[in-house]
Amino acid sequence: MKEFNEREKEKKLREAQTERKIQQTETVNAIATTDGKPTETLARTARPENPIGRTGGVYIPPHKLAQLQKEMLESGEKNSIQHQKLMWELLRKSINGIINKVNISNIQNIIVELLNENIMRGKGVLAKAIIKAQMSSPNFTHVYTALIAVINTKLPDIADLIIRRVILQFQKAYSRNNKIVCMATTKMLAHLINQMVLSDFTGLQLLALLLENPTEDSVEIACDFMIEVGQVLSELTPAGNYYFFLL
């Protein structure tokens, strides 16, 4: 008898729970419909007003992006946050695209195309793009340093920013014993000295740092550095260059 009563109680509890669930679904459906037409759910409506973020946000097809840009320009909301973020995203993509396609044959056209962009606003993006491209392909270091040399004649602040970031990257790599990054950054510094963008005293200080406590890796990096810049150092500072050969 007790077992029968317990089964009846469990059955009533299950029926009550199912009735509650049905009532909840009916109320949700009633709220989610207006005049008999379903509306978007709360999760769909709670989208951010601006899909463009630091990493690009959601993907926007090119034709929709052009249409959005045209609508913003027509509306005249140039000072709005969404318009500024859109312009920044277009500038970032343009600078990265220009740097990625630079080579020996088209560097003259690339320089003109790059100077037509607002690189003073995107100087951080430009510096990051050049350093990243040089790290991925060190064989094109002379191309990137030639580009920096031309930028230095027009906008020396941008060249100064790139040099500071390269030196900082070398310092971090040297303290962490990262040989690959050290070799790439020293090659970049060597070609900057060859282009007369960087002082020859920087090269002598770099050699003094590498040969102060010589190891197998530091001597190898110093040798590679001298292969790239030894002739220029021998012409500019023959005494300093001769000193390191006596060590």
Buried (B, 14 or more C-beta within 10 A) or exposed (E): EEEEEEEEEEEEEEEEEEEEEEEEEEEEEEEEEEEEEEEEEEEEEEEEEBBBEEEEEEEBEEEEBEEBBEEBEEEEEEEEEBBBBBBBBBBBEBBBEBBEEBEEEEBEEBBEBBEEBEBEEBBEBBBBBBBEBBBEEBEBBBBBBBBBBBBBEEBEEBBBBBBEBBBEBBEEBBEEEBBEBBBBBBBBBBBBBBBEBBBBEBBBEBBBBBBEEEEEEBEBBBEBBBEBBBEBBBEBBEEBBEEBEEE
